[in-house]
Amino acid sequence: MTDLDVSTELDRLRGTIDNIDAALVHLLAERFKCTQQVGALKARSGLPAADKSREERQITRLRSLATEAGLDPVFAEKFLNFIIAEVILHHERIAETH
């Protein structure tokens, strides 16, 4: 490959990555809109912010999906744990206002 070919291919691949990143941000935003509604419902109902059994089921499910998709399930679990921790913080804040 020539330098121009490499540069063109890098630009193409990076453009794809940029599009995927944008999609991920939009998907996360939608997810957090839903989890905010869950937090409000939990607060109104007096339910705790965290639900360990749901979290464990989600982690198991995500690890399986990751494996099927060819993604490292350990990475997928770390990613979901980060999201879950953030959601719990949001739920706790929501509960404080109710």
C-alpha positions in Angstrom: 0.0 0.0 0.0 1.2 3.5 -0.7 1.1 6.2 1.9 -1.9 7.7 0.2 -3.8 4.4 0.3 -2.9 4.0 4.0 -4.1 7.5 4.7 -7.4 7.0 2.8 -8.0 3.7 4.6 -7.3 5.3 8.0 -9.7 8.1 7.2 -12.4 5.6 6.2 -11.9 3.5 9.3 -11.8 6.5 11.6 -15.0 7.8 10.0 -16.7 4.5 10.8 -15.4 4.7 14.4 -16.7 8.3 14.8 -20.1 7.1 13.6 -20.2 4.2 16.0 -19.1 6.5 18.9 -21.9 8.9 18.0 -24.4 6.0 18.0 -23.1 4.8 21.4 -23.5 8.2 22.9 -27.1 8.4 21.6 -27.9 4.9 22.8 -26.5 5.7 26.3 -28.6 8.9 26.4 -31.7 6.8 25.6 -30.7 4.2 28.2 -30.3 6.9 30.9 -33.6 8.5 30.0 -35.2 5.1 30.7 -33.2 4.5 33.9 -34.2 8.0 35.1 -37.9 6.9 34.8 -37.1 3.7 36.7 -35.4 5.8 39.4 -38.4 8.0 39.8 -40.8 5.0 39.9 -38.6 3.4 42.6 -38.5 6.6 44.6 -42.3 7.0 44.5 -42.7 3.4 45.5 -40.1 3.5 48.3 -37.9 0.9 46.5 -34.1 0.9 47.0 -31.9 2.5 44.3 -29.9 -0.7 43.8 -31.4 -4.1 42.8 -28.6 -6.7 43.1 -30.5 -9.5 41.7 -31.4 -7.5 38.5 -27.8 -6.3 38.2 -26.5 -9.9 38.4 -29.0 -11.0 35.8 -28.0 -8.2 33.5 -24.3 -8.9 33.9 -24.8 -12.6 33.1 -27.0 -11.6 30.1 -24.4 -9.0 28.8 -21.5 -11.4 29.2 -23.4 -13.9 27.1 -24.2 -11.3 24.5 -20.6 -10.2 24.4 -19.3 -13.7 23.9 -21.8 -14.2 21.0 -20.7 -10.9 19.5 -17.0 -11.7 19.8 -16.4 -9.1 22.5 -14.4 -9.8 25.6 -17.0 -10.6 28.3 -14.7 -9.3 31.0 -14.6 -5.9 29.2 -18.4 -6.0 28.7 -18.9 -6.7 32.4 -16.6 -3.8 33.4 -18.5 -1.5 31.1 -21.9 -2.5 32.5 -20.6 -2.2 36.1 -19.6 1.4 35.3 -23.0 2.1 33.9 -24.8 0.4 36.8 -22.8 2.4 39.3 -23.8 5.6 37.5 -27.5 4.6 37.4 -27.5 3.9 41.1 -26.1 7.3 41.8 -28.8 8.9 39.7 -31.5 6.8 41.5 -30.1 7.8 44.9 -30.2 11.5 43.8 -33.8 11.1 42.6 -34.8 9.4 45.9 -33.4 12.3 47.8 -35.8 14.7 46.1 -38.9 12.6 46.7 
